């Protein structure tokens, strides 16, 4: 039995969930999402502001997919009701960020500015010049954008300069000794 798959998903008041064929549509104040669920393998019950997913027969393959499908549905419900956010910090002398229409302009110590195109469904807010707030209704998209921004200037192990998530621990190396 899947520990995660057995847990029912509660639906908030603002979120509407509808099943159309094999596609589960989730709509809320933060956005819409749709998930393709294999109804040949799983039974999906939507009752009394709760969603439950159960396999038709339990074997090795359905055990793996049960918890994953439950997590995907739960992430869609949470994303459409409250949304997801990640906060990035730019640590370094002269590191800055600014928004220009639908592009994020970053100065990360290179000889040129880096223009990052903001994908659809993602909102980036520059709180300070060195703090970025990435929000969206899709957990995977928010994490992907944060990861791409972090790879533009990886954290350097001696001074800790670079792009990092808020609260991320950086193991610093000891420098040369005389």
Secondary structure, 3 states (H helix, E strand, C coil): CCCCCCCCEECCCCCEEEEECCEEEEECCCCEEEEECCCCCEEEEEECCEEEEEECCCCHHHHHHHHHHHHHHHHHHHHHHCCEEEEEEEECCCCEEEEECCEEEEECCCCCCEEEECCCCEEEEEEECCEEEEEECCHHHHHHHHHHHHHHCCCCCCCCCEEEECCCCCCCCCCCCC
